[in-house]
Amino acid sequence: MSLTVLPSSAVGGGSDASARRQLACWIAAAVVLGVAAGLSTGAAGFSPRAAWADLHGPDAALLLGQIRAPRTLGAALVGALLGLSGAIAQGVFRNPLADPYLLGSASGAGLGTVLVLAAAALGGGGIGVAALAWIERVGLVMAAFAGALAGVSLTLMLARGAVHTLRLLLAGVVVGVLLGAISDLITVASPDALRGKQAFMLGSTSFMDWDALVLMGAGLALLAALARRYARALDALTLGEDSAASLGLDLARVRLALVLMLSLGTALAIAQAGLVAFVGLVAPHLVRRTAPGLHAWLLLASTAMGAALLLWADVVSRALIAPEELPVGVVTAVLGGGYLVWLLKRRRVT
């Protein structure tokens, strides 16, 4: 790919660098404090004193090392993956309201989860011990991951690649409705799968472990490196398709690569935490609104912003009605939806 260097002013790169530095400092502080708050939140809610006592108690290795630390760091990684995927999606579609779930990944993951739950529910009905053991070994995580990728693949097939963004969006809507309808039909036939599907749709960070963190960390490192490589291509896309093509950009190949990247990031996040709403939309939107710049900055800042947002949403979900928990997806939906409503009202006033 040969791409002419763009003037920074052409894509908002001339914004005040001090605003970006200030935002970077705020995000870093939010992430650090969010990790500390996550480690300090347990059955008693947010309590640094109780966390200090737990640290010196006999169950410290279990409470902090195997429960709170993986969950807290897992929330940060899921938020980072969604923030990065959202920034890529908004760049590809040149729409600040695009989110990572547009291309059928959410409905595909939901269908994969329902299929496994329904098959497991039939375990006592004669599908065989070997088949049931295979289902349990595959697990919901792999089913959600494979389903998310399958949903995006079906969207790409229906849209005949990633050449036309409008066709891609329409195909994503069609695939989302179709797979969602199939999922609903399966839950009608197997009501036992409905509870698991609801838990998946609401989102949760309570099942994180160190193996999941290693997987998500490796995926995030790979995607961040690839996204940085394609940052200038995203800058070119902001100028329009004709201008991007005149700069030497192979639109079909670049869009396909970017769609595959955002799909992989979304699938990794969904497989571990379910459908966490609004993080992938709000994180890059906040960065663009407060400190716009080139995509090399935007992708990195959106990744960190997503981590900060989901860290604090997870703390709120655990602390608000402790010792019970709210689904973290409900918290992000309320906060993200409230932010967008406030933004719309503010724009209407101005």
C-alpha positions in Angstrom: 0.0 0.0 0.0 1.5 3.3 -1.1 -0.1 6.3 0.5 0.9 9.9 0.3 1.5 11.7 3.6 -1.5 13.9 4.4 -1.2 17.4 5.8 -2.1 17.2 9.5 -4.6 20.1 9.0 -6.5 18.0 6.5 -7.8 15.5 9.1 -7.8 17.6 12.3 -4.2 17.0 13.2 -3.7 20.7 13.7 -5.7 20.5 17.0 -4.0 21.8 20.1 -1.5 19.2 21.2 -1.9 20.3 24.8 -5.5 19.1 24.7 -4.3 15.6 23.7 -1.6 15.6 26.4 -4.2 16.7 29.0 -6.6 14.0 27.9 -3.9 11.4 28.0 -3.1 12.3 31.6 -6.8 12.1 32.6 -7.2 8.7 31.0 -4.0 7.4 32.6 -5.2 8.6 36.0 -8.7 7.1 35.4 -7.2 3.7 34.5 -4.8 3.6 37.5 -7.5 4.7 39.9 -10.0 2.3 38.3 -7.7 -0.7 38.8 -7.2 0.3 42.5 -11.0 0.7 42.9 -11.6 -2.6 41.3 -9.2 -4.3 43.6 -10.9 -2.6 46.5 -14.5 -3.7 45.6 -15.8 -6.9 47.0 -18.9 -8.4 48.7 -19.0 -5.3 51.0 -18.9 -2.9 48.0 -16.2 -0.3 47.5 -14.1 -0.5 50.7 -10.3 0.3 50.6 -10.2 -0.6 54.3 -11.7 -4.1 53.7 -9.4 -4.6 50.7 -6.4 -3.8 52.9 -7.6 -6.3 55.5 -8.2 -8.9 52.7 -4.6 -8.3 51.5 -3.2 -9.4 54.8 -5.8 -12.1 55.4 -5.5 -15.8 54.9 -7.6 -15.7 51.7 -5.6 -13.0 50.0 -4.3 -15.2 47.2 -7.9 -16.3 46.4 -9.7 -13.0 46.8 -7.3 -10.7 45.1 -5.2 -13.0 43.0 -7.9 -15.2 41.6 -11.1 -13.2 41.7 -10.6 -9.4 41.9 -7.4 -9.0 39.9 -8.4 -11.1 36.9 -11.9 -9.5 36.9 -10.5 -5.9 37.1 -7.8 -6.4 34.5 -10.2 -8.3 32.4 -12.7 -5.4 32.4 -9.9 -3.1 31.3 -8.9 -5.4 28.4 -12.5 -5.9 27.3 -13.0 -2.1 27.3 -9.8 -1.6 25.4 -10.8 -4.1 22.7 -14.2 -2.4 22.3 -12.7 1.1 22.3 -10.2 0.1 19.6 -12.8 -1.7 17.5 -15.2 1.2 17.8 -12.6 3.7 16.6 -11.8 1.4 13.6 -15.5 1.1 12.9 -16.1 4.8 13.0 -13.1 5.4 10.7 -14.2 2.8 8.2 -17.8 4.0 8.0 -16.9 7.7 8.5 -19.7 7.9 11.1 -19.2 8.9 14.7 -22.3 6.7 15.7 -20.9 3.5 14.3 -20.1 0.8 16.8 -18.4 -2.6 16.7 -21.7 -4.6 16.7 -22.9 -3.2 13.3 -21.7 -6.2 11.2 -23.5 -9.1 12.8 -21.0 -10.0 15.5 -23.4 -9.5 18.4 -26.2 -11.6 16.9 -23.8 -14.2 15.7 -22.3 -14.5 19.2 -25.7 -14.7 20.7 -26.7 -17.5 18.4 -23.6 -19.5 19.1 -24.2 -19.1 22.8 -27.9 -20.2 22.5 -26.9 -23.2 20.4 -24.5 -24.5 23.1 -27.0 -23.8 25.9 -29.8 -25.5 24.1 -27.6 -28.5 23.2 -26.5 -28.8 26.9 -30.1 -28.5 28.0 -30.8 -31.6 25.9 -28.0 -33.5 27.6 -30.4 -35.5 29.8 -32.6 -36.1 26.8 -30.4 -38.6 25.1 -27.8 -36.8 23.0 -25.1 -39.0 24.5 -22.5 -38.6 27.1 -19.7 -38.1 24.6 -21.6 -35.4 22.8 -22.4 -33.6 26.0 -18.8 -33.8 27.1 -17.8 -32.3 23.8 -20.3 -29.5 24.2 -19.0 -28.7 27.7 -15.4 -28.8 26.4 -16.2 -26.3 23.7 -17.9 -24.0 26.1 -19.7 -20.8 25.8 -16.6 -18.7 25.2 -15.6 -20.5 22.1 -19.2 -20.6 20.9 -19.6 -16.9 21.3 -16.2 -16.2 19.6 -16.9 -18.5 16.7 -20.5 -17.1 16.4 -19.3 -13.5 16.3 -16.8 -14.3 13.5 -19.4 -16.3 11.6 -21.8 -13.4 11.8 -19.3 -11.0 10.3 -18.3 -13.6 7.7 -21.9 -13.9 6.6 -22.2 -10.2 6.4 -19.1 -10.0 4.2 -20.5 -12.8 1.9 -23.8 -11.1 1.6 -22.2 -7.7 0.8 -19.7 -9.3 -1.6 -16.7 -8.0 0.3 -16.0 -4.6 1.8 -16.0 -2.6 -1.4 -19.2 -0.6 -0.7 -19.8 0.6 2.9 -23.5 1.1 2.4 -24.0 -2.4 1.2 -21.9 -3.6 4.1 -24.1 -1.8 6.6 -27.3 -3.1 5.0 -25.9 -6.6 5.0 -25.0 -6.2 8.7 -28.6 -5.2 9.5 -30.0 -8.1 7.6 -27.7 -10.6 9.2 -28.4 -9.2 12.7 -32.1 -9.5 12.3 -31.9 -13.0 10.7 -29.5 -14.5 13.3 -31.5 -12.8 16.1 -34.7 -14.4 14.9 -33.1 -17.9 14.7 -31.8 -17.4 18.2 -35.3 -16.5 19.5 -36.8 -19.5 17.8 -34.3 -21.8 19.5 -35.1 -20.3 22.9 -38.8 -20.9 22.2 -38.0 -24.5 21.5 -35.6 -24.8 24.5 -36.7 -22.4 27.3 -33.8 -23.6 29.5 -31.4 -21.7 27.2 -33.2 -18.4 27.7 -31.7 -17.6 31.1 -28.1 -18.1 29.8 -28.9 -16.0 26.8 -30.2 -13.2 29.0 -27.1 -13.3 31.1 -24.9 -13.1 28.0 -26.9 -10.3 26.5 -26.6 -8.2 29.6 -22.9 -8.6 29.8 -20.7 -9.6 32.8 -17.0 -9.6 33.8 -17.5 -12.1 36.6 -16.1 -15.1 34.8 -12.6 -13.7 33.9 -9.5 -15.8 34.7 -5.8 -15.4 33.9 -6.1 -17.6 30.8 -8.7 -15.2 29.4 -6.4 -12.2 30.2 -3.5 -13.8 28.4 -5.7 -14.4 25.3 -7.2 -10.9 25.3 -3.8 -9.3 26.0 -2.2 -11.1 23.1 -5.1 -10.2 20.8 -5.1 -6.6 21.9 -1.3 -6.3 21.3 -1.7 -7.7 17.8 -4.7 -5.6 16.9 -3.0 -2.4 18.2 0.1 -3.0 16.1 -2.0 -3.6 13.0 -4.3 -0.6 13.7 -1.3 1.6 14.0 -0.1 0.4 10.6 -3.4 1.3 9.0 -3.8 4.6 10.8 -2.8 6.7 7.8 -5.2 4.7 5.6 -8.0 5.7 8.0 -6.9 9.3 7.8 -7.2 9.1 4.0 -10.7 7.6 4.3 -11.9 10.7 6.2 -11.3 12.7 3.0 -13.8 10.6 1.0 -13.4 7.6 -1.2 -12.3 9.5 -4.3 -9.7 11.4 -2.5 -8.4 8.3 -0.8 -8.2 6.4 -4.1 -6.3 9.3 -5.7 -3.7 9.0 -2.8 -3.0 5.4 -3.9 -5.3 3.5 -1.4 -6.7 0.1 -2.4 -10.1 0.7 -0.9 -11.4 -2.9 -1.1 -8.3 -4.4 0.4 -7.9 -1.8 3.1 -11.5 -1.9 4.2 -11.5 -5.7 4.3 -8.4 -5.7 6.5 -10.0 -3.1 8.8 -13.3 -5.0 9.0 -11.4 -8.2 9.9 -9.5 -6.3 12.6 -12.6 -4.8 14.3 -14.4 -8.1 14.0 -11.6 -10.0 15.8 -11.4 -7.4 18.5 -15.2 -7.4 19.0 -15.3 -11.2 19.0 -12.6 -11.5 21.7 -14.4 -9.0 23.9 -17.9 -10.6 23.4 -16.6 -14.1 24.0 -15.3 -13.1 27.5 -17.8 -10.5 28.7 -21.0 -10.9 26.6 -22.6 -7.9 25.0 -21.3 -4.8 26.8 -23.2 -1.8 25.3 -22.1 1.6 24.3 -18.4 1.4 25.2 -17.3 0.9 21.6 -19.4 3.9 20.6 -18.8 6.3 23.4 -15.0 5.8 23.9 -13.9 7.1 20.5 -16.6 9.7 20.5 -15.3 11.2 23.7 -11.8 11.3 22.3 -12.9 13.0 19.1 -14.9 15.5 21.1 -12.3 16.5 23.6 -9.0 16.1 21.8 -9.3 15.3 18.1 -6.3 14.4 16.0 -4.9 11.9 13.5 -5.9 8.2 13.8 -2.5 7.3 15.2 -3.6 9.2 18.3 -7.3 8.4 18.0 -6.9 4.7 18.0 -4.5 4.6 21.0 -6.6 7.1 23.0 -9.9 5.3 22.2 -8.3 2.0 23.4 -7.3 3.6 26.7 -10.6 5.4 27.0 -12.5 2.1 26.6 -10.4 0.5 29.3 -11.1 3.4 31.7 -14.9 3.4 31.0 -15.4 -0.3 31.5 -13.2 -0.4 34.6 -15.3 2.2 36.3 -18.6 0.7 35.0 -17.5 -2.6 36.5 -16.8 -1.0 39.9 -20.2 0.6 39.8 -21.9 -2.6 38.9 -20.3 -4.4 41.9 -20.6 -1.6 44.5 -24.0 -0.1 43.8 -26.2 -2.8 45.4 -23.5 -4.9 47.1 -23.4 -7.8 47.9 -25.5 -8.3 44.8 -24.3 -7.2 41.4 -25.7 -5.4 38.4 -24.9 -6.6 35.0 -22.1 -4.4 33.7 -23.8 -4.1 30.3 -26.8 -2.5 32.0 -24.5 0.1 33.7 -22.7 0.9 30.4 -26.1 1.2 28.6 -27.5 3.6 31.2 -24.3 5.7 31.3 -23.7 5.7 27.6 -27.3 6.3 26.7 -27.5 9.1 29.3 -24.3 10.7 27.7 -25.8 10.6 24.2 -29.1 12.1 25.4 -27.2 14.9 27.2 -25.2 15.5 24.0 -28.3 15.7 21.8 -30.0 18.1 24.2 -26.9 20.2 24.4 -26.6 20.4 20.7 -30.3 21.3 20.4 -29.8 24.2 22.8 -26.7 25.5 21.0 
